[in-house]
Amino acid sequence: MEDGFFLALVIVISLAFALVIQPFFAAVLWGIIAAILFGPVNRRLLKALSGHRNSAAGLTLILIIAMVIVPAIFITMALINEVASVYARIQSGEIDFAVLFERVQASLPGWANAYLERFGLADFASLRERIDTALTASFRTLATQAVAAGQSAFSFLMALGVMLYLAYFLLRDGDELAERVTRIAPLRAAQREALLQQFVLVIRATIKGSIVVAIIQGLIGGIVFWLLGIEGALLWGVTMGFFSLLPAIGTGLIWVPVALYLFATGAIVKGLILVFCGIFIIGMVDNLLRPILVGRDTRLPDYVVLISTLGGLELFGFSGIVIGPVVAALFIATWINLAEMRRQEEKAG
């Protein structure tokens, strides 16, 4: 009875602790991710500084701030300004989606109109009205969220402080903490090692193979849009980087409709340039960089990555980009481990 009561107490206290840190869940998660990603750098600094853990962790933290935090803040501020500017132009009528759709409709050849009519898409007036309303509402939502983000700056700074504070101690004492956690986990040694190794590998693979590639694709896409004179290049570049996190469909969700619009409005040369850059530059970044950055760290199929990423985003917001694939990888690793245990038991029996 005492053992059962103690187990129940452990569960209740663990749940209570989870509730306490729940408001800073994202900060804790990204603090762990930062410590895992910059762990190799911290170990090199530790070796160069003759084992001074505090100095090595501090220098690594400064590196994280300089390489990740500061650029992210500047990009976010520029993005908020651009979203607000585009929304103001929509409100003033300078950007009129109705006029844009009229241009597209007027430039379509007869066979295209006939083809659209077969599928019930020839009613451009209602279609234009629906898309106009949806786009305007989207920009209104983005502008509202930008204002809300500015108003909640204190909460953001607090979460950022928690993340950096936790990352410092994980960099300094991470190996000891990991050893303690794995030692007390109620699993066999081989199972603990397999799951911990899979957890670290998937986080590194997700960040290097998804987020880094997304940043590069978004950057290239934004530059291409800017060179072609397309309005809101920064906004489209960030959106393209976000969609590139989704395997198979990715950046094409942005540049393909824009290229079609350019063709429809007579900007044939710009459309051809955008198609060429989309296929042979933006699209090839994923095929070339992902194997180099990730190697064989993770073998998750594309469809598992897509579904788990979308599910993670739905449940956890932006942090779901990492949580979804990590949960999927741990799920697969757990069942593979279970199958291996049964195989060994049958072989021994």
C-alpha positions as CSV (number, residue, x, y, z in Angstrom):
1,M,0.0,0.0,0.0
2,E,2.9,2.4,0.8
3,D,4.5,1.8,-2.6
4,G,1.2,2.4,-4.4
5,F,0.6,5.6,-2.4
6,F,4.1,6.8,-3.2
7,L,3.7,6.1,-6.9
8,A,0.4,8.1,-6.9
9,L,2.1,10.9,-5.0
10,V,4.9,11.0,-7.6
11,I,2.3,11.2,-10.5
12,V,0.3,13.9,-8.7
13,I,3.4,16.0,-8.0
14,S,4.7,15.6,-11.5
15,L,1.4,16.7,-13.0
16,A,1.3,19.7,-10.6
17,F,4.9,20.7,-11.7
18,A,3.8,20.4,-15.3
19,L,0.9,22.8,-14.7
20,V,3.2,25.2,-12.9
21,I,5.6,25.4,-15.9
22,Q,2.9,25.2,-18.5
23,P,2.8,29.0,-19.2
24,F,6.5,28.8,-20.1
25,F,6.3,25.5,-22.0
26,A,7.5,27.0,-25.3
27,A,10.4,28.8,-23.5
28,V,11.5,25.6,-21.8
29,L,11.3,23.7,-25.1
30,W,13.3,26.2,-27.0
31,G,15.8,26.4,-24.2
32,I,16.3,22.6,-24.4
33,I,16.6,22.9,-28.2
34,A,19.2,25.7,-28.0
35,A,21.3,23.6,-25.5
36,I,21.1,20.5,-27.7
37,L,22.0,22.4,-30.9
38,F,24.8,24.5,-29.4
39,G,26.1,21.7,-27.2
40,P,29.0,20.8,-29.6
41,V,30.1,24.4,-29.7
42,N,30.0,24.6,-25.9
43,R,32.1,21.5,-25.6
44,R,34.7,23.0,-27.9
45,L,34.8,26.2,-25.9
46,L,35.0,24.1,-22.7
47,K,38.1,22.4,-24.0
48,A,39.6,25.6,-25.2
49,L,39.0,27.3,-21.8
50,S,40.6,24.4,-19.9
51,G,37.3,23.2,-18.3
52,H,35.8,26.5,-17.1
53,R,32.2,25.6,-17.5
54,N,30.7,29.0,-16.5
55,S,32.8,30.8,-19.1
56,A,32.1,28.3,-21.8
57,A,28.4,28.4,-21.2
58,G,28.4,32.2,-21.1
59,L,30.3,32.5,-24.4
60,T,27.9,30.0,-26.0
61,L,24.9,32.0,-24.8
62,I,26.4,35.2,-26.3
63,L,26.8,33.3,-29.5
64,I,23.1,32.2,-29.4
65,I,22.0,35.7,-28.9
66,A,24.2,37.1,-31.6
67,M,23.4,34.4,-34.2
68,V,19.7,33.7,-33.5
69,I,17.9,36.1,-31.1
70,V,19.1,39.4,-32.5
71,P,18.5,38.6,-36.2
72,A,15.1,37.1,-35.4
73,I,14.0,40.2,-33.5
74,F,15.1,42.5,-36.4
75,I,13.3,40.3,-39.0
76,T,10.2,40.2,-36.9
77,M,10.1,44.0,-36.5
78,A,10.6,44.5,-40.2
79,L,7.9,41.9,-40.9
80,I,5.4,43.7,-38.6
81,N,6.1,47.0,-40.3
82,E,5.6,45.5,-43.7
83,V,2.3,43.8,-42.7
84,A,1.0,47.0,-41.3
85,S,2.1,48.9,-44.4
86,V,0.4,46.4,-46.8
87,Y,-2.8,46.5,-44.7
88,A,-2.8,50.3,-44.6
89,R,-2.5,50.3,-48.5
90,I,-5.5,47.8,-48.7
91,Q,-7.5,50.0,-46.4
92,S,-6.8,53.1,-48.4
93,G,-7.6,51.4,-51.7
94,E,-4.1,51.6,-53.1
95,I,-4.1,47.8,-53.3
96,D,-7.4,46.7,-54.8
97,F,-7.9,43.0,-55.2
98,A,-11.0,43.6,-57.3
99,V,-8.9,45.4,-59.9
100,L,-6.3,42.7,-59.8
101,F,-8.8,40.0,-60.5
102,E,-10.4,42.0,-63.3
103,R,-6.9,42.2,-64.9
104,V,-6.5,38.4,-64.6
105,Q,-10.0,37.8,-66.0
106,A,-9.4,40.2,-69.0
107,S,-6.1,38.6,-69.9
108,L,-7.4,35.0,-69.9
109,P,-7.8,33.4,-73.3
110,G,-11.1,32.1,-74.5
111,W,-10.2,28.4,-74.0
112,A,-9.2,29.2,-70.4
113,N,-12.6,30.8,-69.6
114,A,-14.4,27.9,-71.2
115,Y,-12.3,25.4,-69.2
116,L,-13.1,27.3,-66.0
117,E,-16.8,27.4,-66.9
118,R,-16.9,23.6,-67.2
119,F,-15.9,23.4,-63.5
120,G,-18.2,26.1,-62.4
121,L,-15.4,28.6,-61.8
122,A,-16.5,31.2,-64.4
123,D,-18.4,33.4,-62.0
124,F,-15.4,35.6,-61.4
125,A,-17.5,38.2,-59.6
126,S,-18.5,36.0,-56.7
127,L,-15.1,34.2,-56.7
128,R,-13.3,37.6,-56.7
129,E,-15.5,38.8,-53.9
130,R,-14.8,35.7,-51.7
131,I,-11.1,35.8,-52.3
132,D,-11.0,39.6,-51.8
133,T,-12.8,39.2,-48.5
134,A,-10.5,36.3,-47.4
135,L,-7.3,38.1,-48.3
136,T,-8.4,41.3,-46.6
137,A,-9.4,39.4,-43.5
138,S,-6.0,37.6,-43.5
139,F,-4.1,40.9,-43.6
140,R,-6.4,42.3,-41.0
141,T,-5.7,39.3,-38.7
142,L,-1.9,39.7,-39.3
143,A,-2.0,43.4,-38.5
144,T,-4.1,42.7,-35.3
145,Q,-1.6,40.0,-34.2
146,A,1.3,42.3,-34.9
147,V,-0.3,45.0,-32.6
148,A,-1.0,42.3,-30.0
149,A,2.6,41.1,-30.2
150,G,3.8,44.6,-29.6
151,Q,1.5,45.0,-26.6
152,S,2.6,41.7,-25.1
153,A,6.3,42.6,-25.4
154,F,6.7,42.1,-21.6
155,S,5.5,38.5,-21.8
156,F,7.8,37.9,-24.7
157,L,10.8,39.3,-22.9
158,M,10.0,37.2,-19.9
159,A,9.7,34.0,-22.0
160,L,13.0,34.9,-23.8
161,G,14.7,35.5,-20.4
162,V,13.5,32.1,-19.2
163,M,14.7,30.4,-22.4
164,L,18.2,31.9,-22.2
165,Y,18.5,31.4,-18.5
166,L,17.5,27.7,-18.8
167,A,19.8,27.3,-21.9
168,Y,22.8,28.6,-19.9
169,F,22.3,26.0,-17.1
170,L,21.6,23.2,-19.6
171,L,24.8,24.1,-21.5
172,R,26.8,24.2,-18.2
173,D,25.3,21.1,-16.5
174,G,23.4,19.4,-19.3
175,D,25.5,16.2,-19.3
176,E,25.0,15.7,-15.6
177,L,21.2,16.4,-15.8
178,A,20.8,14.0,-18.7
179,E,22.6,11.3,-16.8
180,R,20.3,11.8,-13.8
181,V,17.1,11.8,-15.8
182,T,18.1,8.6,-17.7
183,R,19.2,6.9,-14.5
184,I,15.9,7.5,-12.7
185,A,13.7,6.8,-15.7
186,P,11.8,3.4,-15.2
187,L,13.2,1.8,-18.3
188,R,16.0,-0.7,-19.1
189,A,19.4,0.8,-19.9
190,A,19.2,-0.1,-23.6
191,Q,15.7,1.4,-23.9
192,R,16.8,4.6,-22.2
193,E,19.8,5.1,-24.4
194,A,17.8,4.4,-27.6
195,L,15.0,6.8,-26.8
196,L,17.4,9.6,-25.6
197,Q,19.6,9.2,-28.6
198,Q,16.5,9.3,-30.9
199,F,15.2,12.4,-29.1
200,V,18.5,14.3,-29.6
201,L,18.9,13.2,-33.2
202,V,15.4,14.1,-34.2
203,I,15.7,17.6,-32.7
204,R,19.0,18.3,-34.4
205,A,17.7,16.9,-37.7
206,T,14.4,18.9,-37.5
207,I,16.2,22.2,-36.8
208,K,19.0,21.6,-39.3
209,G,17.0,19.9,-42.0
210,S,13.8,21.9,-41.7
211,I,14.2,25.3,-40.1
212,V,17.7,26.1,-41.6
213,V,16.4,25.0,-45.0
214,A,13.2,27.1,-44.5
215,I,15.3,30.2,-43.6
216,I,17.4,29.8,-46.7
217,Q,14.5,29.1,-49.0
218,G,12.6,32.0,-47.6
219,L,15.6,34.3,-48.0
220,I,16.1,33.3,-51.6
221,G,12.4,33.6,-52.3
222,G,12.2,37.0,-50.8
223,I,15.3,38.2,-52.8
224,V,13.8,36.9,-56.0
225,F,10.5,38.6,-55.3
226,W,12.3,41.9,-54.5
227,L,14.4,41.8,-57.6
228,L,11.2,41.2,-59.7
229,G,9.5,44.2,-58.1
230,I,6.8,42.2,-56.4
231,E,5.1,44.0,-53.5
232,G,5.7,42.7,-50.0
233,A,8.8,40.8,-50.8
234,L,9.7,40.3,-47.1
235,L,6.2,39.1,-46.2
236,W,6.2,36.6,-49.1
237,G,9.7,35.4,-48.3
238,V,8.8,34.7,-44.6
239,T,5.5,33.0,-45.8
240,M,7.5,30.9,-48.3
241,G,10.0,29.9,-45.6
242,F,7.1,28.9,-43.3
243,F,5.4,26.8,-46.0
244,S,8.7,25.1,-46.9
245,L,8.5,23.3,-43.6
246,L,5.8,21.2,-45.2
247,P,7.3,18.4,-47.3
248,A,6.1,17.9,-50.9
249,I,4.0,21.1,-51.2
250,G,6.3,23.7,-49.6
251,T,7.2,26.9,-51.3
252,G,5.2,26.2,-54.4
253,L,2.1,27.2,-52.5
254,I,3.4,30.8,-52.8
255,W,5.5,31.2,-55.9
256,V,3.2,29.1,-58.3
257,P,0.1,31.4,-57.8
258,V,2.3,34.5,-58.1
259,A,3.9,33.1,-61.3
260,L,0.4,32.4,-62.7
261,Y,-0.7,35.9,-61.9
262,L,2.3,37.3,-63.7
263,F,1.6,35.2,-66.8
264,A,-2.1,36.2,-66.7
265,T,-1.3,39.9,-66.5
266,G,1.2,39.8,-69.3
267,A,4.4,39.9,-67.3
268,I,5.7,36.9,-69.2
269,V,9.4,37.5,-68.6
270,K,9.0,38.0,-64.9
271,G,6.8,34.9,-64.8
272,L,9.4,32.8,-66.5
273,I,12.1,34.0,-64.3
274,L,10.0,33.2,-61.2
275,V,9.2,29.7,-62.5
276,F,12.9,29.1,-63.2
277,C,14.0,30.3,-59.8
278,G,11.2,28.4,-58.1
279,I,12.1,25.1,-59.7
280,F,15.9,25.2,-60.1
281,I,17.0,27.5,-57.2
282,I,14.3,27.6,-54.4
283,G,13.2,24.0,-55.0
284,M,16.7,22.5,-55.3
285,V,17.8,24.0,-52.0
286,D,15.8,21.3,-50.1
287,N,17.2,18.5,-52.3
288,L,20.8,19.7,-52.0
289,L,21.0,21.0,-48.4
290,R,18.8,18.7,-46.4
291,P,21.0,15.5,-47.0
292,I,24.1,17.6,-46.2
293,L,22.7,19.1,-43.0
294,V,20.9,16.0,-41.8
295,G,22.7,13.0,-43.3
296,R,21.0,9.9,-41.9
297,D,20.2,11.4,-38.5
298,T,16.5,10.6,-39.0
299,R,14.7,8.3,-41.4
300,L,11.1,9.6,-41.0
301,P,9.2,9.2,-44.3
302,D,8.0,12.5,-45.8
303,Y,4.3,11.7,-45.2
304,V,5.0,11.2,-41.5
305,V,6.9,14.5,-41.3
306,L,4.0,16.3,-43.1
307,I,1.2,14.9,-40.9
308,S,3.2,15.2,-37.7
309,T,4.2,18.8,-38.5
310,L,0.7,19.9,-39.4
311,G,-0.7,18.1,-36.2
312,G,2.0,19.7,-34.1
313,L,1.3,23.2,-35.5
314,E,-2.4,22.7,-34.8
315,L,-1.9,21.6,-31.2
316,F,1.2,23.6,-30.0
317,G,1.5,26.5,-32.4
318,F,4.9,27.3,-33.8
319,S,6.6,25.0,-31.3
320,G,4.7,22.1,-33.0
321,I,7.2,22.3,-35.8
322,V,9.6,20.5,-33.5
323,I,7.2,18.7,-31.2
324,G,5.3,17.0,-34.0
325,P,8.3,15.2,-35.7
326,V,9.9,14.5,-32.3
327,V,6.7,12.7,-31.0
328,A,6.4,10.8,-34.3
329,A,10.1,9.7,-34.2
330,L,9.8,8.6,-30.6
331,F,6.6,6.7,-31.4
332,I,8.4,4.9,-34.2
333,A,11.5,4.3,-32.1
334,T,9.4,2.9,-29.2
335,W,7.5,0.4,-31.3
336,I,10.7,-0.7,-33.1
337,N,12.3,-1.2,-29.6
338,L,9.2,-3.2,-28.5
339,A,9.4,-5.3,-31.7
340,E,13.1,-6.0,-31.1
341,M,12.4,-7.0,-27.5
342,R,9.8,-9.5,-28.6
343,R,12.1,-10.9,-31.3
344,Q,14.8,-11.4,-28.7
345,E,12.3,-13.1,-26.3
346,E,11.1,-15.4,-29.0
347,K,14.6,-16.2,-30.1
348,A,15.6,-17.0,-26.5
349,G,12.4,-19.0,-25.9
